[in-house]
Amino acid sequence: MNVLVFLIPTALLLGFIGLLAFLWSLKSGQYDDLDGAAVRILQDDDLKT
């Protein structure tokens, strides 16, 4: 039962860090262009013919 004294705050801290990382990624624009990479991979601009 004493181990819960350490595990519960650790779990809450890790969850809070994960939430902060997710909010930072939203603020920095990581999810703005979801379709751009899917379209760019199909373009053959780098091929020389």
Phi, psi and omega in degrees: 000330180291336181291335178295335177296329179267323186288320182293312176296325178295316179296319178294320179295315179295322176296320179293321177295319177297320178295318177296320178295320178294317179294324176296319180292326175294317182292327182276359174086027181291336185248020183286318185238085183280333183269346184298316181292326179293327179280322182295329182290338180273347181280139181251047183289335184275352180277133177256126180244000000 
